[in-house]
Amino acid sequence: MAGFAKAILITILAAASVILLFNMAFFFPWYLEVIETTFQVSQMIATDNYLTYDNYHHVYDNLREKPIFRERAASDKLKIEAFHVGDRTDSAIEEVKHSSEYYYALNDENAKPYVQMGKLVTVTVTANYPFRMKMFGETIVLDDVPVVFSMTTVTTKHYKDLDYNYGDYGEIDDDFEYDW
């Protein structure tokens, strides 16, 4: 009887190991897609110093529609965020679609979604990966694993409508001498 119990225990453990192995085989391409999306968004922000409304929705919809992501994630648990470093309330994502002429006409620099070049922006993509298995034709979700990937980028575009020293660059020491 003890041998029979050991055989059943070993069978259950082997089946659980196979299920975990297959879930991990699906997890790595899924996670690489999260990393690639974070990199893509960081490059868009580095180019324009903010993420435009159209680019945000294009990336978000594109990520939701990819087969590996569509089958393995719930769309309501997906978030793409971008904040200026040091200020978690100052989003680098355009919330309402406007033309560039609209932003150039604004006198308040804080109302513009973009900043002057040289400011750091942190991009974060958050999603939940559902560990699931299929038994007897029915899919069972075991647990949701929250996955977060962040990347910091530097803005590179110079805007003529912003003050050149716009941002927190610190004090400039005019008496500094280089040791050449």
Backbone torsions as a table, in degrees:
resi	resn	phi	psi	omega
1	MET	NA	-37.5	179.7
2	ALA	-65.7	-35.9	178.2
3	GLY	-66.0	-39.0	178.3
4	PHE	-65.1	-42.0	178.7
5	ALA	-64.8	-39.9	177.4
6	LYS	-64.7	-39.1	179.7
7	ALA	-64.1	-42.3	178.7
8	ILE	-66.9	-42.1	178.8
9	LEU	-62.2	-43.7	178.4
10	ILE	-64.7	-39.1	178.4
11	THR	-64.3	-43.2	179.1
12	ILE	-64.8	-44.3	178.6
13	LEU	-64.9	-38.6	178.0
14	ALA	-65.9	-41.8	178.8
15	ALA	-64.7	-41.5	178.0
16	ALA	-64.3	-38.5	178.1
17	SER	-64.6	-41.6	178.7
18	VAL	-64.4	-42.3	179.2
19	ILE	-62.5	-45.0	177.9
20	LEU	-63.9	-39.0	179.1
21	LEU	-62.9	-44.2	179.1
22	PHE	-67.4	-37.7	176.2
23	ASN	-63.3	-39.5	178.5
24	MET	-68.2	-33.9	177.6
25	ALA	-64.4	-33.5	176.1
26	PHE	-82.7	-26.9	-176.8
27	PHE	-67.1	-43.7	-174.1
28	PHE	-63.8	-45.7	174.5
29	PRO	-63.7	-35.2	178.0
30	TRP	-63.5	-44.6	179.8
31	TYR	-68.0	-37.4	176.5
32	LEU	-63.1	-32.3	175.8
33	GLU	-66.6	-38.2	176.1
34	VAL	-63.8	-43.0	179.0
35	ILE	-64.2	-44.4	-178.7
36	GLU	-64.4	-38.6	178.3
37	THR	-66.4	-41.3	177.9
38	THR	-61.7	-42.7	178.4
39	PHE	-64.5	-42.5	179.6
40	GLN	-61.2	-45.2	179.6
41	VAL	-65.9	-39.5	179.8
42	SER	-64.7	-34.9	177.3
43	GLN	-70.0	-36.9	176.3
44	MET	-63.8	-41.8	179.7
45	ILE	-68.6	-39.1	179.0
46	ALA	-64.0	-32.4	-179.0
47	THR	-74.1	-46.1	-174.6
48	ASP	-105.6	-4.3	-176.6
49	ASN	71.3	4.5	173.5
50	TYR	-164.5	167.5	178.1
51	LEU	-101.7	118.6	-177.9
52	THR	-69.8	160.5	-179.7
53	TYR	-58.8	-46.1	-179.2
54	ASP	-64.9	-43.2	179.4
55	ASN	-64.4	-40.7	179.0
56	TYR	-58.7	-50.8	-177.7
57	HIS	-69.7	-31.4	175.6
58	HIS	-64.7	-46.9	-179.5
59	VAL	-66.3	-44.5	-178.8
60	TYR	-61.7	-48.8	179.9
61	ASP	-67.4	-38.4	178.6
62	ASN	-62.6	-41.2	179.0
63	LEU	-66.6	-42.2	179.3
64	ARG	-66.2	-29.7	-175.5
65	GLU	-88.3	-10.0	178.8
66	LYS	-68.1	135.4	-174.0
67	PRO	-57.2	-42.3	-177.2
68	ILE	-67.1	-28.6	-179.9
69	PHE	-88.8	-37.7	-178.7
70	ARG	-63.2	-38.8	-177.9
71	GLU	-80.0	-18.8	-172.3
72	ARG	-118.8	13.0	-179.1
73	ALA	-149.0	151.7	173.0
74	ALA	-94.2	129.1	-174.2
75	SER	-65.0	-24.3	-179.0
76	ASP	-76.7	-8.1	179.6
77	LYS	-105.4	11.5	-179.2
78	LEU	-99.7	130.2	177.9
79	LYS	-136.6	138.4	171.5
80	ILE	-121.0	120.3	-177.8
81	GLU	-127.7	151.0	174.6
82	ALA	-146.0	122.2	-179.1
83	PHE	-129.1	148.1	173.4
84	HIS	-70.1	136.6	-176.0
85	VAL	-61.0	133.1	-179.9
86	GLY	90.6	-6.8	-178.3
87	ASP	-142.5	95.8	-177.1
88	ARG	-74.6	-3.0	178.0
89	THR	-102.0	-13.4	-176.9
90	ASP	-93.5	90.1	-176.6
91	SER	-73.4	144.7	177.3
92	ALA	-101.0	17.8	179.0
93	ILE	-110.6	130.6	178.0
94	GLU	-70.8	123.9	-174.2
95	GLU	-87.2	-30.4	179.3
96	VAL	-128.6	137.7	-177.3
97	LYS	-71.9	121.8	175.6
98	HIS	-135.6	161.0	176.4
99	SER	-83.5	163.2	178.7
100	SER	-65.3	-30.3	177.5
101	GLU	-63.7	-35.4	177.9
102	TYR	-61.1	-44.6	-179.0
103	TYR	-70.9	-36.3	177.8
104	TYR	-63.7	-31.3	-178.1
105	ALA	-77.2	-17.8	179.5
106	LEU	-69.9	136.7	178.1
107	ASN	-89.4	-25.6	-178.2
108	ASP	-85.2	114.5	-178.1
109	GLU	-67.9	-27.1	179.4
110	ASN	-73.7	-17.7	179.1
111	ALA	-82.5	-12.4	-178.9
112	LYS	-84.8	141.4	-178.4
113	PRO	-75.3	-18.2	-177.7
114	TYR	-99.8	162.2	179.2
115	VAL	-126.9	172.1	177.9
116	GLN	-72.2	160.4	-177.5
117	MET	-62.5	152.9	176.7
118	GLY	97.2	-4.1	179.7
119	LYS	-88.7	143.7	-179.3
120	LEU	-86.1	139.2	177.7
121	VAL	-129.9	131.6	177.2
122	THR	-102.4	125.6	179.2
123	VAL	-104.8	132.0	-180.0
124	THR	-131.0	129.5	172.8
125	VAL	-114.2	124.9	-177.8
126	THR	-120.7	134.5	177.2
127	ALA	-152.2	161.6	176.3
128	ASN	-111.2	126.7	178.3
129	TYR	-96.0	119.1	-180.0
130	PRO	-86.5	117.2	170.6
131	PHE	-76.2	123.3	-177.5
132	ARG	-141.1	161.5	176.6
133	MET	-142.7	158.8	-179.3
134	LYS	-113.9	118.8	178.2
135	MET	-129.3	128.0	177.1
136	PHE	54.9	38.3	177.4
137	GLY	79.3	2.6	-179.2
138	GLU	-116.9	133.8	-179.9
139	THR	-87.5	128.2	180.0
140	ILE	-116.4	121.5	176.9
141	VAL	-88.0	119.8	-177.2
142	LEU	-81.2	-46.5	-176.8
143	ASP	-167.0	154.6	173.2
144	ASP	-100.2	126.9	178.9
145	VAL	-104.4	115.0	178.5
146	PRO	-70.8	131.0	-179.4
147	VAL	-121.9	127.3	-179.7
148	VAL	-129.0	132.2	173.4
149	PHE	-130.9	129.2	-179.0
150	SER	-123.6	150.7	178.2
151	MET	-147.5	138.1	178.8
152	THR	-105.8	136.0	180.0
153	THR	-131.0	163.1	179.5
154	VAL	-109.4	133.6	178.6
155	THR	-73.4	141.7	-171.9
156	THR	-121.1	-9.1	-175.2
157	LYS	-92.4	136.0	176.9
158	HIS	-96.3	124.4	178.0
159	TYR	-102.4	129.0	-179.3
160	LYS	-75.3	-22.2	-179.1
161	ASP	-84.4	-3.6	175.5
162	LEU	-105.4	150.0	174.7
163	ASP	-60.1	139.8	-177.1
164	TYR	-60.2	-35.3	-179.3
165	ASN	-94.3	18.3	-179.4
166	TYR	-65.2	122.4	179.4
167	GLY	124.7	177.5	-178.3
168	ASP	-98.1	86.2	-179.4
169	TYR	-101.6	-4.5	179.9
170	GLY	82.9	-178.1	-179.4
171	GLU	-80.8	141.9	177.0
172	ILE	-99.4	126.9	-178.6
173	ASP	-90.5	108.2	-178.4
174	ASP	-73.9	-19.6	-177.8
175	ASP	-91.1	7.5	-177.6
176	PHE	-70.0	134.3	178.0
177	GLU	-117.3	135.3	179.1
178	TYR	-82.3	143.1	175.2
179	ASP	-97.9	86.3	-179.3
180	TRP	-87.1	NA	NA
